[in-house]
């Protein structure tokens, strides 16, 4: 669940940043994809850390 939330928030944030900086549609899509992937990776790491802490 954290991974999906991270990907969604990252994509929205990246798209917003690209649009704010005056990017074209392709720029917005690339920024959204890149930040979505980065935030999903962070969410994956957080999920693994939480799981290993709880299950131990």
PASEBA-1860 file (N, C-alpha, C; in nm, 3 decimals):
! residues 56
1> XXXXXXXX> 0.082/-0.119/0.000/0.000/0.000/0.000/0.088/0.127/0.000 ~ 0.196/0.122/0.073/0.286/0.237/0.079/0.350/0.260/-0.058 ~ 0.378/0.152/-0.130/0.441/0.163/-0.261/0.348/0.234/-0.359 ~ 0.221/0.194/-0.359/0.124/0.255/-0.450/0.104/0.403/-0.416 ~ 0.095/0.433/-0.288/0.078/0.572/-0.246/0.201/0.654/-0.286 ~ 0.319/0.598/-0.267/0.441/0.669/-0.305/0.449/0.696/-0.454 ~ 0.411/0.596/-0.535/0.414/0.614/-0.680/0.314/0.721/-0.724 ~ 0.196/0.718/-0.664/0.093/0.816/-0.700/0.134/0.958/-0.660
9> XXXXXXXX> 0.179/0.973/-0.538/0.220/1.105/-0.489/0.340/1.156/-0.570 ~ 0.435/1.068/-0.599/0.551/1.107/-0.677/0.515/1.150/-0.818 ~ 0.424/1.078/-0.881/0.382/1.113/-1.017/0.310/1.248/-1.018 ~ 0.224/1.268/-0.922/0.153/1.396/-0.915/0.249/1.512/-0.889 ~ 0.342/1.491/-0.798/0.439/1.596/-0.765/0.529/1.626/-0.885 ~ 0.577/1.521/-0.951/0.664/1.541/-1.068/0.592/1.611/-1.181 ~ 0.468/1.573/-1.205/0.389/1.641/-1.309/0.365/1.786/-1.275 ~ 0.337/1.813/-1.150/0.317/1.952/-1.106/0.443/2.035/-1.124
17> XXXXXXXX> 0.557/1.979/-1.086/0.683/2.052/-1.100/0.713/2.083/-1.246 ~ 0.695/1.984/-1.332/0.724/2.005/-1.474/0.629/2.109/-1.534 ~ 0.503/2.104/-1.497/0.407/2.202/-1.549/0.439/2.342/-1.498 ~ 0.479/2.350/-1.371/0.514/2.479/-1.311/0.635/2.541/-1.380 ~ 0.728/2.458/-1.425/0.848/2.506/-1.491/0.829/2.527/-1.641 ~ 0.706/2.510/-1.689/0.678/2.538/-1.829/0.712/2.426/-1.925 ~ 0.706/2.303/-1.880/0.739/2.191/-1.966/0.628/2.154/-2.062 ~ 0.666/2.085/-2.170/0.568/2.035/-2.266/0.501/1.910/-2.208
25> XXXXXXXX> 0.408/1.854/-2.284/0.340/1.733/-2.236/0.438/1.618/-2.213 ~ 0.533/1.606/-2.302/0.632/1.499/-2.287/0.721/1.522/-2.165 ~ 0.756/1.646/-2.137/0.834/1.678/-2.018/0.756/1.641/-1.892 ~ 0.628/1.676/-1.892/0.543/1.647/-1.776/0.533/1.496/-1.756 ~ 0.514/1.422/-1.866/0.504/1.276/-1.856/0.635/1.215/-1.806 ~ 0.748/1.267/-1.854/0.877/1.212/-1.812/0.904/1.241/-1.665 ~ 0.876/1.362/-1.622/0.896/1.397/-1.482/0.803/1.316/-1.392 ~ 0.678/1.299/-1.436/0.582/1.222/-1.357/0.628/1.077/-1.344
33> XXXXXXXX> 0.674/1.019/-1.453/0.720/0.880/-1.450/0.845/0.866/-1.363 ~ 0.939/0.956/-1.379/1.064/0.948/-1.303/1.043/0.963/-1.153 ~ 0.969/1.063/-1.114/0.947/1.083/-0.970/0.853/0.976/-0.914 ~ 0.760/0.927/-0.996/0.675/0.817/-0.952/0.755/0.692/-0.921 ~ 0.849/0.660/-1.008/0.936/0.543/-0.986/1.024/0.564/-0.863 ~ 1.079/0.683/-0.849/1.166/0.711/-0.735/1.090/0.700/-0.603 ~ 0.969/0.756/-0.598/0.891/0.749/-0.475/0.843/0.607/-0.448 ~ 0.814/0.530/-0.554/0.776/0.390/-0.535/0.892/0.311/-0.476
41> XXXXXXXX> 1.013/0.339/-0.521/1.131/0.272/-0.467/1.151/0.307/-0.320 ~ 1.132/0.433/-0.286/1.141/0.474/-0.145/1.033/0.403/-0.063 ~ 0.911/0.394/-0.119/0.802/0.323/-0.052/0.834/0.176/-0.032 ~ 0.900/0.114/-0.129/0.940/-0.026/-0.117/1.039/-0.044/-0.004 ~ 1.137/0.044/0.005/1.236/0.035/0.112/1.170/0.054/0.248 ~ 1.081/0.152/0.259/1.009/0.175/0.385/0.926/0.053/0.422 ~ 0.860/-0.008/0.325/0.779/-0.127/0.351/0.865/-0.242/0.403 ~ 0.979/-0.265/0.341/1.068/-0.373/0.385/1.119/-0.346/0.526
49> XXXXXXXX> 1.157/-0.223/0.555/1.206/-0.189/0.688/1.097/-0.210/0.793 ~ 0.976/-0.166/0.764/0.866/-0.184/0.858/0.837/-0.332/0.878 ~ 0.834/-0.408/0.771/0.805/-0.551/0.782/0.912/-0.624/0.863 ~ 1.038/-0.591/0.837/1.144/-0.658/0.912/1.146/-0.617/1.059 ~ 1.103/-0.495/1.088/1.097/-0.450/1.226/0.984/-0.520/1.302 ~ 0.871/-0.531/1.239/0.756/-0.592/1.305/0.771/-0.744/1.315 ~ 0.808/-0.810/1.205/0.819/-0.956/1.203/0.947/-1.001/1.272 ~ 1.049/-0.925/1.252/1.173/-0.937/1.318/1.256/-1.052/1.316
END
